[in-house]
Amino acid sequence: MKSAKLTEFLNITYPIIQAPMFLVSNTKMVTGAMKAGIAGCIPALNYRTLEELRVAIKELKVAKVEGGSFGFNLIVNKSNVKYKEQLRVICEEGVDFIITSLGSPEETINQAHKVGIKVFCDVVDLKFAKKVEDLGADAIIAVNNLAGGHRGGASPE
């Protein structure tokens, strides 16, 4: 794997990703994150319909500024019945990155890389980090036992 500073990798000013928070993150928040020089992220499941997701991506593309980037979080297991269609819309419209959670990111990595989208994968331990590395993930996000939503077993200390 190549090594790069997060700022260079995402074309951002500061090495920070605003977390995708279910029912909290929105286009206004991510626009503010981009204006502050960081990356912003929204859970795709925050949108009830695919058209709402498409509109949000278009809005963020218009709002994008130098030094900021944006992406979407995808739940990639069978609990998300919208996953494949959300992935299709995100790849059609284009975003800077996708963060995958709760399942195998293989399909997301394959589809996103075809259109130049970077894929970060949430992992809870070294075993899963190695698995997603083998699948071609661009980066990992280590999820510890203090994370919101789903969380790992390891302490951040």
DODO-240065 format. One record per residue (C-alpha): chain; residue in three letters; x, y, z. Coordinates in nm, 4 decimals. Last residue first. Layout:
<A ALA <X Y Z>>
...
END
This chain:
<A GLU <-0.5791 0.4101 2.5470>>
<A PRO <-0.8225 0.3873 2.2540>>
<A SER <-0.9701 0.0739 2.4148>>
<A ALA <-1.0269 -0.2310 2.1987>>
<A GLY <-1.3637 -0.4059 2.1722>>
<A GLY <-1.4958 -0.2476 1.8563>>
<A ARG <-1.7911 -0.0240 1.8056>>
<A HIS <-2.1166 0.0148 1.6181>>
<A GLY <-2.3051 0.3371 1.6805>>
<A GLY <-2.0718 0.5771 1.8595>>
<A ALA <-1.7104 0.4845 1.9187>>
<A LEU <-1.5804 0.4349 2.2726>>
<A ASN <-1.4908 0.0673 2.2267>>
<A ASN <-1.2632 0.1388 1.9323>>
<A VAL <-1.3105 0.1737 1.5563>>
<A ALA <-0.9853 0.1950 1.3591>>
<A ILE <-1.0608 0.3663 1.0286>>
<A ILE <-0.8817 0.2027 0.7402>>
<A ALA <-0.7375 0.3364 0.4169>>
<A ASP <-0.7445 0.2854 0.0391>>
<A ALA <-0.9111 -0.0540 0.0668>>
<A GLY <-0.7771 -0.3006 -0.1902>>
<A LEU <-0.9389 -0.6289 -0.0843>>
<A ASP <-0.6129 -0.7429 0.0791>>
<A GLU <-0.6141 -0.4229 0.2883>>
<A VAL <-0.9730 -0.5016 0.3809>>
<A LYS <-0.8707 -0.8405 0.5186>>
<A LYS <-0.5622 -0.7058 0.6979>>
<A ALA <-0.7686 -0.4452 0.8807>>
<A PHE <-1.0245 -0.7144 0.9650>>
<A LYS <-0.7636 -0.9254 1.1466>>
<A LEU <-0.6094 -0.6150 1.3066>>
<A ASP <-0.9267 -0.5266 1.4922>>
<A VAL <-1.2513 -0.3280 1.4817>>
<A VAL <-1.2416 -0.2078 1.1228>>
<A ASP <-1.4193 0.0796 0.9471>>
<A CYS <-1.3165 0.0849 0.5824>>
<A PHE <-1.2038 0.3857 0.3786>>
<A VAL <-1.2749 0.3756 0.0052>>
<A LYS <-1.1460 0.6292 -0.2473>>
<A ILE <-1.3645 0.7120 -0.5483>>
<A GLY <-1.1978 0.7036 -0.8902>>
<A VAL <-1.4870 0.5697 -1.0972>>
<A LYS <-1.3798 0.2040 -1.1220>>
<A HIS <-1.2387 0.2351 -0.7691>>
<A ALA <-1.5883 0.2863 -0.6320>>
<A GLN <-1.7286 -0.0302 -0.7899>>
<A ASN <-1.4505 -0.2636 -0.6737>>
<A ILE <-1.4142 -0.1104 -0.3279>>
<A THR <-1.7896 -0.1118 -0.2718>>
<A GLU <-1.8189 -0.4739 -0.3844>>
<A GLU <-1.5409 -0.5841 -0.1476>>
<A PRO <-1.6490 -0.3797 0.1551>>
<A SER <-1.7548 -0.6869 0.3538>>
<A GLY <-1.9786 -0.5943 0.6409>>
<A LEU <-2.0587 -0.3441 0.9127>>
<A SER <-1.9256 -0.0117 0.7883>>
<A THR <-1.7835 0.1377 0.4694>>
<A ILE <-1.6552 0.4944 0.4404>>
<A ILE <-1.6832 0.6306 0.0866>>
<A PHE <-1.4598 0.8976 -0.0628>>
<A ASP <-1.4366 1.2010 -0.2903>>
<A VAL <-1.7882 1.1782 -0.4338>>
<A GLY <-1.9182 1.0991 -0.7808>>
<A GLU <-2.2742 1.1138 -0.9121>>
<A GLU <-2.2838 0.7705 -1.0752>>
<A CYS <-2.0706 0.6074 -0.8044>>
<A ILE <-2.2857 0.7491 -0.5246>>
<A VAL <-2.6034 0.6492 -0.7086>>
<A ARG <-2.4836 0.2903 -0.7645>>
<A LEU <-2.3632 0.2555 -0.4058>>
<A GLN <-2.7028 0.3714 -0.2778>>
<A GLU <-2.8693 0.1174 -0.5078>>
<A LYS <-2.6533 -0.1658 -0.3766>>
<A TYR <-2.7002 -0.0640 -0.0124>>
<A LYS <-3.0761 -0.0003 -0.0039>>
<A VAL <-3.1577 -0.3242 0.1834>>
<A ASN <-2.9165 -0.2219 0.4580>>
<A SER <-2.9340 -0.5086 0.7087>>
<A LYS <-2.7677 -0.7265 0.4420>>
<A ASN <-2.4245 -0.5730 0.5043>>
<A VAL <-2.2498 -0.2752 0.3481>>
<A ILE <-2.3612 0.0136 0.5690>>
<A LEU <-2.2394 0.2992 0.3518>>
<A ASN <-2.0884 0.6234 0.4778>>
<A PHE <-2.0752 0.9102 0.2315>>
<A GLY <-1.8032 1.1468 0.1227>>
<A PHE <-1.6892 1.5050 0.1136>>
<A SER <-1.3779 1.7118 0.0529>>
<A GLY <-1.2318 2.0432 0.1639>>
<A GLY <-0.9135 2.2369 0.0859>>
<A GLU <-1.0529 2.4128 -0.2208>>
<A VAL <-1.4300 2.4471 -0.1874>>
<A LYS <-1.7212 2.2125 -0.2480>>
<A ALA <-2.0646 2.3757 -0.2298>>
<A VAL <-2.1674 2.2797 -0.5858>>
<A LYS <-2.0501 1.9205 -0.5341>>
<A LEU <-2.2273 1.9156 -0.1990>>
<A GLU <-2.5610 2.0105 -0.3563>>
<A LYS <-2.5189 1.7442 -0.6254>>
<A ILE <-2.4487 1.4803 -0.3610>>
<A ALA <-2.7544 1.5883 -0.1598>>
<A VAL <-2.9774 1.5762 -0.4698>>
<A ARG <-2.8634 1.2193 -0.5461>>
<A LEU <-2.9331 1.1083 -0.1888>>
<A GLU <-3.2808 1.2642 -0.2020>>
<A GLU <-3.3386 1.0834 -0.5348>>
<A LEU <-3.2288 0.7556 -0.3799>>
<A THR <-3.4969 0.7934 -0.1170>>
<A ARG <-3.5088 0.8063 0.2600>>
<A TYR <-3.1786 0.9889 0.3004>>
<A ASN <-2.9890 0.9617 0.6303>>
<A LEU <-2.9125 0.6042 0.5204>>
<A ALA <-2.6305 0.7370 0.3018>>
<A PRO <-2.4513 0.8273 0.6249>>
<A ILE <-2.2936 1.1709 0.5800>>
<A CYS <-1.9236 1.2629 0.5687>>
<A GLY <-1.7207 1.5826 0.5848>>
<A ALA <-1.3539 1.6291 0.5046>>
<A ILE <-1.1643 1.9260 0.6477>>
<A GLY <-1.0725 2.2773 0.5382>>
<A ALA <-1.3218 2.4762 0.7464>>
<A LYS <-1.5282 2.5450 0.4321>>
<A MET <-1.5420 2.1679 0.3767>>
<A ALA <-1.6695 2.1093 0.7307>>
<A GLY <-1.9315 2.3823 0.6909>>
<A THR <-2.0541 2.2207 0.3693>>
<A VAL <-2.0608 1.8888 0.5561>>
<A MET <-2.2813 2.0350 0.8301>>
<A LYS <-2.5181 2.1994 0.5810>>
<A THR <-2.5341 1.8805 0.3737>>
<A ASN <-2.6412 1.6698 0.6709>>
<A SER <-2.4972 1.4766 0.9625>>
<A VAL <-2.7378 1.4196 1.2522>>
<A LEU <-2.9786 1.1396 1.1532>>
<A PHE <-2.6937 0.8849 1.1673>>
<A MET <-2.3615 1.0559 1.2281>>
<A PRO <-2.0928 1.0415 0.9589>>
<A ALA <-1.7815 1.1686 1.1373>>
<A GLN <-1.6158 1.4940 1.0346>>
<A ILE <-1.2849 1.3777 0.8884>>
<A ILE <-0.9759 1.5660 1.0061>>
<A PRO <-0.6222 1.6003 0.8708>>
<A TYR <-0.6424 1.9774 0.8030>>
<A THR <-0.6216 2.1509 0.4638>>
<A ILE <-0.7918 1.8822 0.2567>>
<A ASN <-0.6962 1.7193 -0.0744>>
<A LEU <-0.8186 1.3804 0.0433>>
<A PHE <-0.4882 1.1919 0.0156>>
<A GLU <-0.2757 1.5018 0.0580>>
<A THR <-0.4340 1.6020 0.3886>>
<A LEU <-0.4510 1.2388 0.4981>>
<A LYS <-0.0750 1.2146 0.4592>>
<A ALA <0.0235 0.9443 0.2161>>
<A SER <0.1514 0.5868 0.2292>>
<A LYS <0.1073 0.3564 -0.0640>>
<A MET <0.0000 0.0000 0.0000>>
END
